[in-house]
């Protein structure tokens, strides 16, 4: 096997791959899944692993926000509190969705999230990116109000409002 991994078993129904901050491969699998099936899944997804390890290395090792001062962080948070709610308002009207709340967080591993109750969270670190990237994350999270998954229909929903969303994802991953 090309990659070593940490296996976390639980009562979940699906298998999932992720990369930790320490750049380790994590496999979350159902209790009943055989180790052979887990290994086959990892082998089958080697390209995904390579791609996401490279992204994680850039994100965790080369972060421009690693050495931010408290003043810089506070400034970014203030800017996020000014910019993000207005972008959410703009796109939520176009997309005809209504988030139940908006929160600015210090999240390091997620740019944004949408709760089951349609409350949105956004990392202040988005302020280190151009407005095109911020708008993509806003539209992505608003699309979760309609579809709580990452299916092809979810991305079709994003594409309705942002035809060039794939270029914006590339900007986010740089």
N, C-alpha and C positions, 0 to 999 in steps of 0.2 A: 504494500500500500504506500502510495506517495506521501500521504499526509497523516500525521498523528492527530488525534482529536480527543477532547474531553467529552465523554458520554454522560448525559443527564437524562435519566428515565423518570417518567411520571405517568399519570393517568390520562395524558393527552391522547388524541386520536391520530395526529399527524406527526410527521418527522420534519425537523427544521434545522437548517444550518445557520450559524452566525459566527462573526469574528469578534473576539474580545478586544478590550483596550490593550491587552498585552500581546495582541496579534496571534492569539491561539484560536484554533478552530473548535467551535462548540457544536455538538450534535445533540439536539433534544429529540428524544424518541419515546414512543409508547412503551409501557412496561412489557407488553407481550411481544414486541417485535424482536425477532432473532438477531443475534450479532452478525450473522451472514447477510441478512437483509440490510442492516445498518451499514455494513462495509460496502455492499453493492451500491447503496444510495450515495455514499461518499465518493466512490470511484466514478459513478455516473455523473456526478456534479463537479468534477475536477476543474473544468473551465470556469464555472461559477466561483469556485474557491480561489483560483488564481486571480481572477478579476477583482474579487472583493478583498482579497489580501492586499493587493496593490493599492486599491482605494483606501483601505484602512491604514496602510503604512503612510500614505500621504497625509491622511487626516490626523493621525495620532502623532506621527514623528515630525511632520513639517507644518504643523499648525501655526498660522500667523497669530492666533489668539492665545498661544501658550503663555507668553510672557507679558500679557496685558497688565497694566497697573490697575489699582482699584478705581482710580479716576477715569481711566479709559473704559473700564467695564461699566461704571455708572453712567458714563456718557453714551455708550452703546445701548444700555437699557432704556435710558431716557428717549433716545432716538427711536428705538423699537416701539416704545409706548406711544410715540407720536405718529409714526409711519404705518405700522402694521394694522391698527384698527381702521384707518381710513382705506387701506387696500382691501381689507376684509369687507368693509361696507360697500365699496365700489363693486367688487366681484360678486358678493352675495346677492346684490340687486340684479345683476346681469344673469346670474345662474339660478335665480329664484329659489334660494335656500336661506334659512335663518339659523345661524349659530346661536346657541343659548348663552355663550360667554366667550371672552377672549382673555388669555393670560400670557404674559411674557415670562419665560423661564430661563434658567441657566443650563438647560439641557446640553450635554456634550455629544450625545450619540444620536439625537434626533433633531431634525430641523423644525418639525412640527408634529402635532398629533391631534386626533379628533376622538373624543370620548364617545361612549355608547349613547350619552345624552346630548351629543352634538356640541359640546364645549370644546373650543379650540385652544391649543397651546402652541407657542412659537418661541424658539430659542433666540435670545438677544444676539447671538453670534451671526444670525442672518444679516445683520447690519454691516458685516464685513464684505458682503456681496453686492453686486449691482442690482438695481430695482427689478430687472428682468428675472433674476433668480428668486428674489423675494416674492414677486408676483406668482411665479410658478408654485412655490411652496404654499402660498395662500390658496390658489386654485386647487391644488392637490388636496389640501385638507378640507376645503369646502366640498369637493367632489365626494369625500367620505360621508358627508351628510346624506347623500343619495345612495351611495354604494360603499358598504363597510368592508371592502376587500381590494385586491389589486388585480382584478380580472381584466381581460381585454376590454370588457364593457366599461370598466372604470376608466381606463386610459382613453377610450373613445369619448367618454364624457369630458375629460380634460381637453381633448383635442378640439371639441366643439367651441371652446372658449379661448383656446391657446394652441393654434395649429402648429406652432414651432416649439412645442413643449420639449421635444427630444434634445434640441440644441441647448435649451435652458438646463436640462438635467446634466448635460455634458459640462456646462459652466459650473454647476454646483459640485460636480465630482472632481474638478481640476484642483 
